[in-house]
Amino acid sequence: MGWNTKMAISTHLRKKIADFDPVRDGRTVTQFCKDIGVSRQTYANIKRRVEQRGRAGILPDSTAPHSPARIYDDHLRQKVITARSVLKAQGRDYGPWSIYYYLIDDLGLEHPPARSTIALWLHEAGVAEANARKRPRKSFKRWARDKVDELWQLDGFVYRLFDTPHTQITIYQLVDDASRFDLGSQAFAAKENGFDARTTLAAAIETYGRPQELLTDNGEAFATYHRGRLSDTERWLAAQGIWSIAGFGPQTQGKDERSHQTMTKFLDARQPTTLQHVKQLLDDYCLED
């Protein structure tokens, strides 16, 4: 989000680091790291693994433990707890998988504890956040599309800046339904409206091509066909050859809310005070995604 929710460094960025050549690309390592949002230490760790192992070094090692759990000392346990705190403070996902990748990419550990061991340590330290399930996941029918660009989802939501008046802005979050990849969310000063929604869509289409369908809510800015008329956005989509559909089900709403929560946590951790700062952070968010 690289198309899952916020691991420390996505496979997409790992490949960029592996392929980067400061002489050929005309950028310093410092500038490159700044542009893609990683530390120089992370860059050096990944480059070192690629030099030692070739292209296989792009991906982290298996999570299977290399050593029995009994030899892990308290120092490593504390690193895991600290990693969780750092990731949480940065507004990133701080579950066992993200901690595992953080230990590799940011701290340079060659053989971190397995994901299951990390989860156990978090539980023993009393910092694990258990998500109670009233119904087993397998009882739900998965309705997400199977292929990228079959269906995009666009949803607008209000975000408050960290300035003195807590100014409200509107963020349009655009994701691919199959991959949950953020296609280029954008922020605007005005309340939710069709023009800004179409601006967000047009930029994504220019970059990724057209989806077959677009799913939105039934707000005035998006879908009004159920009221007996077409919105400007629906007409614009039709001219692009894109089928517009509106979602009413709770699963649709749940997906949107989870995406908003992840993005909001990311922004809140950085406390933006201006619209321009939010726009810059959204660019960083899409790079990490």
Rosetta blueprint (number, residue, H / E / L):
1 M L
2 G L
3 W L
4 N L
5 T L
6 K L
7 M L
8 A L
9 I L
10 S L
11 T H
12 H H
13 L H
14 R H
15 K H
16 K H
17 I H
18 A H
19 D H
20 F L
21 D L
22 P H
23 V H
24 R H
25 D H
26 G L
27 R L
28 T L
29 V H
30 T H
31 Q H
32 F H
33 C H
34 K H
35 D H
36 I H
37 G L
38 V L
39 S L
40 R H
41 Q H
42 T H
43 Y H
44 A H
45 N H
46 I H
47 K H
48 R H
49 R H
50 V H
51 E H
52 Q H
53 R H
54 G H
55 R H
56 A H
57 G H
58 I H
59 L L
60 P L
61 D L
62 S L
63 T L
64 A L
65 P L
66 H L
67 S L
68 P L
69 A H
70 R H
71 I H
72 Y L
73 D L
74 D H
75 H H
76 L H
77 R H
78 Q H
79 K H
80 V H
81 I H
82 T H
83 A H
84 R H
85 S H
86 V H
87 L H
88 K H
89 A H
90 Q L
91 G L
92 R L
93 D L
94 Y L
95 G L
96 P H
97 W H
98 S H
99 I H
100 Y H
101 Y H
102 Y H
103 L H
104 I H
105 D H
106 D L
107 L L
108 G L
109 L L
110 E L
111 H L
112 P L
113 P L
114 A L
115 R H
116 S H
117 T H
118 I H
119 A H
120 L H
121 W H
122 L H
123 H H
124 E H
125 A L
126 G L
127 V L
128 A L
129 E L
130 A L
131 N L
132 A L
133 R L
134 K L
135 R L
136 P L
137 R H
138 K H
139 S H
140 F L
141 K L
142 R L
143 W L
144 A L
145 R L
146 D L
147 K L
148 V L
149 D L
150 E L
151 L E
152 W E
153 Q E
154 L E
155 D E
156 G E
157 F E
158 V E
159 Y E
160 R E
161 L L
162 F L
163 D L
164 T L
165 P L
166 H L
167 T L
168 Q E
169 I E
170 T E
171 I E
172 Y E
173 Q E
174 L E
175 V E
176 D E
177 D L
178 A L
179 S L
180 R L
181 F L
182 D E
183 L L
184 G L
185 S L
186 Q E
187 A E
188 F E
189 A L
190 A L
191 K L
192 E L
193 N L
194 G H
195 F H
196 D H
197 A H
198 R H
199 T H
200 T H
201 L H
202 A H
203 A H
204 A H
205 I H
206 E H
207 T H
208 Y H
209 G L
210 R L
211 P L
212 Q L
213 E E
214 L E
215 L E
216 T E
217 D L
218 N L
219 G L
220 E L
221 A L
222 F L
223 A L
224 T L
225 Y H
226 H H
227 R H
228 G L
229 R L
230 L L
231 S L
232 D H
233 T H
234 E H
235 R H
236 W H
237 L H
238 A H
239 A H
240 Q H
241 G L
242 I L
243 W E
244 S E
245 I E
246 A E
247 G L
248 F L
249 G L
250 P H
251 Q H
252 T H
253 Q H
254 G H
255 K H
256 D H
257 E H
258 R H
259 S H
260 H H
261 Q H
262 T H
263 M H
264 T H
265 K H
266 F H
267 L H
268 D H
269 A L
270 R L
271 Q L
272 P L
273 T L
274 T L
275 L H
276 Q H
277 H H
278 V H
279 K H
280 Q H
281 L H
282 L H
283 D H
284 D H
285 Y H
286 C H
287 L H
288 E H
289 D L
